Amino acid sequence: MTSVYDIVDKIKTYLYDNPSVNHVTFGDIKEVDLDKTTMFPLTHFNISESVIGSNFISFNLSFLFMDIVDYTKDHDPDNDLRDDASNLLDVFNTQLQAANALISELRRGDLYSEKYQLEGDPVCRMFKDKYENQLAGWRVDLTILIPNNLSIC
């Protein structure tokens, strides 16, 4: 049974094909060098838990779709969404599009055809300035179902 390998590999492969994603990481976010600016826009994900059913295995995954926010020297941090002193809205927009593309792929794309199926509607939460850099983006929590091919015979 290679379920974890398969799901990580399939998702990484799909995300690398997205033009709004430059680099993909998996595992503990503390292990990622977020000061390395050349890897942004970055999508990081991990598996938080798995439920093994008789016919399926579900994986709860958390994704961080993020990019660096570029501020001008005239930036007013109290008016991030109302001034043109940063690319913050662009970051929110492009990273939500990257998240939506993955979600759509799990609903009706090639991943769906390969039996990687989305359960329910994902929750997307906006974040800003979460780590060392001036980062912004979306945290997306979702559940993927795959067939449980292991049976007792």
trRosetta pair geometry for C-beta under 8 A, 3 or more apart (Angstrom, degrees):
i j d omega theta_ij theta_ji phi_ij phi_ji
1 149 7.3 171 -111 65 90 94
1 150 5.4 -29 -76 -55 128 126
2 5 4.4 -48 179 48 93 119
2 6 5.3 100 115 -31 91 99
3 6 5.8 -61 -145 38 25 111
3 7 6.2 17 164 -16 65 108
3 57 5.7 -5 -153 75 159 157
3 59 7.9 180 152 -55 112 125
3 146 6.2 163 -143 81 105 143
4 7 6.1 -55 -141 37 28 104
4 8 6.3 23 161 -13 64 110
4 47 7.0 -104 -133 7 98 163
5 8 6.2 -66 -150 41 24 105
5 9 6.0 19 159 -15 65 116
6 9 5.9 -62 -144 41 25 109
6 10 6.0 22 162 -18 66 110
6 146 7.6 128 96 -149 126 165
7 10 6.0 -53 -140 37 28 109
7 11 6.3 22 162 -14 63 110
7 47 7.6 77 99 -78 135 131
7 59 5.9 92 -180 9 170 167
7 116 6.9 143 -120 -121 82 122
7 144 6.6 147 -144 93 126 144
7 146 6.6 -121 -77 -33 111 147
8 11 6.2 -62 -146 40 25 105
8 12 6.2 24 158 -18 64 111
8 26 5.5 50 -149 -129 115 166
8 47 7.8 -84 -71 -30 97 117
9 12 5.9 -57 -143 38 27 109
9 13 6.2 27 159 -20 64 109
10 13 5.9 -57 -148 37 27 111
10 14 6.4 25 156 -17 63 108
10 111 6.2 119 158 -119 122 100
10 114 7.0 -159 -135 96 144 148
10 116 6.2 -178 117 -48 154 159
11 14 5.8 -55 -147 38 31 110
11 15 6.2 28 157 -18 66 109
11 24 7.9 -180 123 -173 82 144
11 45 6.7 -67 134 63 144 156
11 61 7.8 -172 -100 -150 167 164
11 102 7.5 43 -148 -147 90 121
11 111 7.8 54 -86 -115 62 142
12 15 5.9 -60 -145 39 28 108
12 16 6.3 29 159 -21 65 107
12 24 4.9 162 -136 110 79 146
12 26 6.9 -67 -72 -39 116 123
13 16 6.1 -56 -149 32 27 110
13 17 7.1 25 153 -19 59 106
14 17 6.0 -64 -164 31 34 111
14 18 7.4 37 145 -29 65 101
14 102 6.7 112 122 -117 127 83
14 105 6.0 136 -166 149 142 166
14 110 7.7 -177 -102 70 113 111
14 111 6.2 -16 -73 -56 152 122
15 18 5.6 -47 -160 16 44 117
15 21 5.0 -77 171 115 86 169
15 24 4.7 110 96 -88 133 138
15 43 5.2 -120 -167 66 141 149
15 98 7.7 56 -143 -179 86 108
15 102 6.7 4 -86 -87 86 120
16 21 6.7 -106 -99 102 28 117
16 24 5.9 -91 -62 -3 82 128
18 21 4.4 57 78 15 106 109
18 98 5.4 104 153 -135 147 91
18 101 5.7 140 -116 92 125 151
18 102 7.6 -50 -56 -55 150 86
20 41 5.9 -34 166 75 63 155
20 94 4.8 -173 -138 172 124 97
20 95 6.8 -175 159 -89 125 40
20 97 6.0 134 -30 86 167 104
20 98 4.1 -134 93 -69 126 110
20 101 7.7 145 37 10 123 141
21 24 6.3 33 166 -63 126 92
21 41 5.9 -96 -114 100 36 103
21 42 7.5 63 -152 -139 75 15
21 43 4.9 -25 -131 -9 121 118
21 65 7.6 -79 -91 -135 99 91
21 98 5.5 123 -50 -146 96 137
22 39 6.1 168 105 179 112 42
22 40 6.1 64 44 123 134 17
22 41 5.2 124 4 51 96 59
22 42 6.7 -48 60 -71 89 53
23 39 3.8 -30 9 -171 157 93
23 40 7.3 -52 27 -66 109 24
23 41 7.8 177 29 94 71 42
23 42 5.0 -22 70 -112 95 80
23 43 7.6 -178 92 31 49 63
24 42 7.5 159 -89 -162 29 63
24 43 5.1 -14 -111 70 77 95
24 44 7.5 161 -161 -87 49 38
24 45 7.7 -16 -167 13 93 99
25 29 7.9 110 103 -112 128 57
25 32 5.0 93 134 -99 171 126
25 42 6.7 1 6 -173 105 110
25 43 7.7 175 28 92 63 49
25 44 4.6 -14 67 -113 97 84
25 45 7.8 159 87 24 54 55
26 44 7.3 175 -81 -160 28 62
26 45 5.8 -21 -111 72 73 74
26 46 6.4 130 -168 -89 64 59
27 31 5.9 -24 108 48 120 137
27 46 5.9 83 -127 -101 8 104
28 31 4.6 84 79 -4 95 107
28 32 7.9 -167 102 -14 57 82
28 46 7.1 63 -69 -91 34 145
29 32 5.6 -49 -160 21 49 116
29 44 5.6 86 -104 146 91 153
29 46 7.6 -98 -37 -25 81 128
29 64 6.9 52 -102 9 132 149
29 131 8.0 -126 158 -89 121 135
32 42 7.7 127 174 177 144 149
32 44 6.1 -82 -38 -106 164 137
33 36 4.5 59 110 -10 109 112
34 42 7.9 -129 -121 38 76 165
34 131 4.9 -53 148 138 168 145
34 132 5.5 140 93 38 118 106
34 133 5.8 -138 148 2 100 107
34 135 7.1 -62 -172 -44 124 144
35 132 6.0 -35 -71 96 85 143
35 133 6.8 161 -104 -52 47 102
36 39 5.2 46 109 0 104 112
37 40 6.0 -45 -166 15 55 114
37 68 6.1 16 -142 -51 98 154
37 133 7.0 138 -93 -109 91 148
39 42 5.4 45 126 -83 96 111
40 66 7.2 -68 -131 111 104 77
40 67 5.1 120 177 -138 111 61
40 68 5.0 98 108 -14 168 96
40 135 7.9 -142 -113 -114 138 99
41 65 7.5 14 172 -178 112 73
41 66 6.8 180 -156 95 76 38
41 67 4.0 -37 -104 -86 89 101
41 91 7.9 171 -104 -138 113 82
41 94 7.0 -117 -83 117 161 122
41 95 6.6 -160 -156 -87 131 93
41 98 7.3 -177 137 -37 141 160
41 137 7.9 130 -152 -95 100 131
42 64 7.6 7 109 105 92 97
42 66 5.6 -16 65 67 86 87
42 67 7.3 156 19 -85 67 50
43 63 6.2 -15 -169 -168 96 104
43 64 6.9 165 -153 83 46 55
43 65 5.2 -7 -107 -104 89 66
43 66 7.6 151 -90 21 41 66
43 98 6.7 -140 -73 144 126 136
44 63 7.1 150 81 -158 46 53
44 64 4.5 -1 56 52 95 105
44 66 7.5 -11 11 20 99 112
45 61 5.7 12 -176 -179 116 109
45 62 6.4 171 -147 87 68 48
45 63 4.4 -21 -94 -100 102 71
45 64 7.2 -171 -73 19 53 65
46 61 7.0 170 86 -149 35 69
46 62 5.8 -7 56 55 81 92
47 50 6.6 11 168 -51 124 98
47 59 5.3 -56 -136 -168 113 109
47 60 7.0 110 -165 73 64 54
47 61 5.6 -41 -102 -96 59 75
48 60 4.8 -55 60 101 99 106
48 61 7.0 167 5 -106 84 21
48 62 5.7 62 -36 -13 117 108
49 59 7.8 174 93 -151 42 47
49 60 4.9 19 53 36 80 118
50 57 6.1 2 -176 178 110 99
50 58 6.6 166 -155 85 58 52
50 59 5.1 -16 -103 -101 88 66
50 60 7.3 -147 -73 15 41 74
51 57 7.1 169 82 -158 49 53
51 58 4.6 3 50 52 97 103
52 57 5.3 -13 -111 -112 63 87
52 148 6.5 102 -160 -109 79 137
53 56 4.8 15 58 58 119 72
53 57 6.9 -165 28 -80 74 36
53 58 7.1 51 -8 -10 110 94
53 148 6.3 -161 74 -16 66 142
54 148 6.8 -165 145 66 20 144
55 147 7.0 -56 166 -144 67 70
55 148 5.8 156 157 37 14 104
56 145 4.8 -9 -176 -167 136 104
56 146 6.6 145 -158 74 80 34
56 147 6.1 -67 -106 -117 65 32
56 148 5.4 -152 -94 -14 5 95
57 145 7.3 149 76 -153 41 56
57 146 5.5 -19 60 63 91 87
57 147 7.7 22 15 106 82 17
57 148 5.0 116 -33 -80 85 91
58 119 6.3 -19 -131 0 121 152
58 143 5.4 4 -176 -177 111 109
58 144 7.0 158 -154 80 60 41
58 145 5.1 -29 -98 -95 78 72
59 143 6.8 160 78 -154 43 59
59 144 5.0 -13 57 58 97 92
59 146 7.4 22 -4 3 109 105
60 141 7.1 2 -175 -172 92 93
60 142 7.7 177 -149 95 54 32
60 143 5.3 -28 -96 -97 64 83
61 141 7.3 172 90 -148 49 49
61 142 5.8 -15 62 66 92 77
61 143 7.4 156 17 -97 75 30
61 144 6.4 20 -1 0 122 108
62 139 6.6 -11 -171 -172 97 95
62 140 7.3 155 -157 81 48 48
62 141 5.2 -15 -104 -99 76 77
63 99 6.7 157 99 -116 137 96
63 102 7.4 136 -86 79 174 162
63 138 7.9 17 103 105 95 86
63 139 7.0 157 82 -157 54 46
63 140 4.3 -10 58 58 106 98
63 141 7.8 -167 22 -71 71 33
63 142 7.5 3 1 16 110 103
64 127 7.9 -39 -138 42 98 137
64 137 6.3 91 176 92 72 132
64 138 7.6 170 -150 87 44 45
64 139 5.6 -18 -98 -101 70 71
64 140 8.0 -176 -75 20 25 73
65 95 4.0 152 130 -173 106 97
65 96 7.4 154 91 -68 142 30
65 98 5.0 168 -149 82 136 119
65 99 4.9 -121 -9 -55 154 97
65 137 4.8 -157 98 178 60 124
65 138 4.9 2 54 55 104 91
65 140 6.6 34 -6 -5 107 115
66 91 7.8 15 -163 -180 49 114
66 95 6.3 42 -85 -124 22 150
66 127 7.8 -37 -98 74 112 107
66 130 7.7 -94 -116 39 145 123
66 135 4.9 24 177 -179 127 113
66 136 6.6 163 -145 84 83 25
66 137 3.3 -126 -97 0 59 147
66 138 7.7 -163 -69 30 64 47
67 91 4.6 -149 66 -135 112 102
67 94 7.0 20 -9 78 150 119
67 95 6.0 -150 -4 -60 103 118
67 135 7.0 161 82 -145 23 74
67 136 6.9 -28 62 62 69 71
67 137 6.1 120 11 -71 65 109
68 91 7.7 -141 74 -103 26 136
68 133 5.5 -63 -115 154 96 134
68 134 6.2 72 -164 73 72 77
68 135 6.1 -51 -99 -95 48 64
69 86 5.4 18 176 -177 101 126
69 87 6.2 -169 -146 64 61 76
69 88 5.1 23 -134 -87 123 75
69 91 5.7 -81 -86 -12 79 156
69 128 7.4 27 -31 -151 151 90
69 129 7.6 -54 28 -65 137 75
69 134 4.4 -93 59 132 94 105
69 135 6.8 165 -3 -115 89 12
69 136 5.0 56 -50 0 118 115
70 86 6.2 166 83 -147 50 71
70 87 5.2 38 43 12 92 111
70 134 7.7 141 -73 83 24 131
71 75 4.0 -14 -171 -56 112 156
71 85 6.1 25 -158 138 73 93
71 86 4.7 -24 -99 -90 63 105
71 134 6.5 -85 -14 165 110 172
72 75 5.6 149 62 -45 61 86
72 85 4.5 -113 42 -160 103 79
72 86 6.9 -140 3 -66 75 56
74 83 7.8 -140 118 167 96 140
74 85 5.1 -135 87 -114 83 126
75 83 7.1 157 -136 92 53 140
75 85 4.1 173 -94 134 63 134
75 86 5.9 56 -114 -47 118 104
76 79 4.4 23 95 35 116 104
76 80 7.9 -139 91 -56 65 46
76 83 5.7 109 39 -16 101 155
76 85 6.7 115 13 26 67 151
77 80 6.3 6 -158 -57 43 95
79 82 4.4 -70 -174 56 96 106
79 83 4.8 78 115 -19 111 106
80 83 7.2 -68 -132 36 14 91
80 86 6.6 -28 -150 43 77 139
80 88 5.3 21 173 16 100 176
80 128 7.0 79 151 -167 169 160
81 88 6.8 -103 -87 103 56 132
81 89 6.7 99 -138 -70 69 99
83 86 7.4 69 90 14 92 82
87 90 4.3 -47 -178 44 87 123
87 91 5.8 97 120 -29 87 92
88 91 5.7 -54 -150 33 31 111
88 92 6.5 28 155 -15 65 104
88 128 7.2 19 -146 -124 117 123
88 136 5.8 49 -142 27 80 170
89 92 5.6 -51 -146 38 35 111
89 93 6.0 35 155 -20 67 109
90 93 5.7 -58 -145 39 28 111
90 94 6.1 17 163 -11 67 109
91 94 6.4 -58 -138 41 25 100
91 95 5.9 13 168 -9 63 116
91 136 4.8 93 112 78 140 110
91 137 6.4 -89 158 -76 101 67
92 95 6.4 -67 -141 44 20 102
92 96 6.1 20 162 -18 62 112
92 126 6.4 8 -130 -132 113 115
92 136 6.3 -51 -62 139 77 120
92 137 7.2 -178 -102 -117 49 31
92 138 7.4 98 -145 -49 65 95
93 96 6.1 -61 -147 36 23 107
93 97 6.5 24 154 -19 61 107
94 97 5.5 -53 -151 34 34 115
94 98 6.6 37 150 -21 65 101
95 98 5.4 -44 -148 32 39 114
95 99 6.6 41 151 -17 64 101
95 136 7.7 -172 16 113 151 73
95 137 4.1 -108 162 -138 167 90
95 138 5.3 170 126 9 110 98
96 99 5.5 -51 -149 38 36 113
96 100 6.1 39 151 -21 67 107
96 124 6.8 80 -127 174 91 151
96 138 5.5 104 -85 -36 69 149
97 100 5.5 -53 -142 39 31 113
97 101 6.3 39 155 -26 64 102
98 101 5.7 -49 -149 29 30 114
98 102 6.9 28 153 -15 61 102
99 102 6.0 -57 -156 36 33 108
99 103 6.3 31 150 -17 67 109
99 122 7.8 -147 170 109 108 147
99 124 6.0 110 135 -113 156 126
99 138 5.3 -64 -34 87 152 141
99 140 4.8 163 -146 -54 125 148
100 103 5.5 -54 -144 40 34 113
100 104 6.1 36 156 -20 67 106
101 104 5.8 -54 -146 37 28 111
101 105 6.4 34 152 -24 62 106
102 105 5.5 -53 -150 33 32 116
102 106 6.6 26 154 -15 64 105
102 140 7.8 131 72 100 129 160
103 106 5.9 -59 -153 38 31 108
103 107 6.4 28 150 -20 65 109
103 118 6.6 62 -155 -97 68 157
103 122 5.6 -115 -109 16 124 136
103 140 7.5 -121 -59 -170 112 144
103 142 7.0 -167 -105 -89 91 156
104 107 5.5 -58 -146 37 34 112
104 108 6.6 -44 178 42 68 90
104 109 6.3 75 124 -30 73 117
105 108 7.8 -105 -141 60 16 50
105 109 3.6 -54 -140 43 57 145
105 110 6.7 -26 -161 42 96 72
105 111 4.8 64 145 19 97 117
105 112 7.0 -171 155 -17 47 91
106 109 7.2 -4 -23 37 22 99
106 111 5.3 -40 -92 95 56 128
106 112 5.9 115 -176 -64 28 87
106 116 6.2 -82 -126 120 84 90
106 117 6.5 125 177 -148 82 27
106 118 3.9 95 128 -45 118 105
106 142 7.5 117 70 151 168 149
106 144 6.5 -100 -143 -109 134 100
107 112 6.1 -37 101 -71 16 140
107 118 5.5 -34 -72 29 67 132
108 112 5.4 -30 -102 28 12 162
109 112 5.5 112 50 12 46 101
109 113 7.2 -89 124 -3 36 95
110 113 5.3 -52 -147 36 37 114
110 114 6.3 28 155 -13 68 106
111 114 5.7 -61 -148 43 32 106
111 116 4.2 -60 172 68 91 120
112 115 7.8 50 177 -71 33 15
112 116 6.7 -90 -80 69 30 65
112 117 5.8 70 -132 -99 73 73
112 118 7.7 -45 -92 1 98 86
115 146 6.0 87 127 -143 93 68
115 147 5.4 -22 165 -12 142 103
116 144 5.6 -10 -174 -171 84 122
116 145 7.9 155 -159 74 38 47
116 146 5.8 -12 -103 -87 62 95
117 144 6.8 137 70 -159 35 67
117 145 4.9 -28 69 61 92 95
117 146 7.6 155 21 -79 75 45
118 122 7.2 -69 -158 -40 124 99
118 142 6.2 -45 -139 -179 97 124
118 143 7.3 105 -162 78 55 59
118 144 6.3 -41 -96 -103 47 64
118 145 7.8 -40 53 16 1 85
119 142 7.9 143 52 176 68 77
119 143 4.2 -45 57 95 110 110
119 144 7.1 -179 3 -101 89 13
119 145 5.2 89 -48 -28 112 108
120 142 7.8 -171 77 -147 89 72
120 143 6.3 49 36 41 107 113
122 140 5.3 19 165 -173 132 96
122 141 6.4 167 -159 79 82 45
122 142 3.8 -35 -101 -83 108 104
123 140 7.2 164 83 -149 48 50
123 141 5.0 -3 56 53 97 98
123 142 7.8 -177 25 -68 60 63
124 138 5.0 -12 -169 -171 99 124
124 139 7.3 154 -156 78 48 46
124 140 5.0 -11 -103 -99 76 83
125 138 6.7 140 69 -158 39 67
125 139 4.6 -16 61 58 97 98
125 140 7.8 -176 21 -74 66 38
125 141 7.9 26 1 -3 106 99
126 136 7.8 0 -175 -174 85 92
126 137 7.8 -163 -146 115 56 25
126 138 5.9 -38 -97 -100 48 71
127 130 4.7 22 153 -54 127 128
127 135 7.9 12 111 113 101 90
127 136 6.6 -170 99 -146 59 54
127 137 6.3 -7 58 63 87 60
127 138 7.1 152 17 -104 81 20
127 139 5.9 55 -16 -19 123 101
128 135 7.7 -179 -156 99 37 50
128 136 4.4 3 -115 -110 69 100
129 134 5.9 -27 -101 -141 81 60
129 135 6.7 137 -99 53 23 57
129 136 6.9 4 -28 -72 53 81
130 135 5.7 -62 41 80 84 108
130 136 7.8 131 -4 -98 93 39
131 135 5.2 17 41 25 96 135
148 151 7.9 114 123 -64 90 72
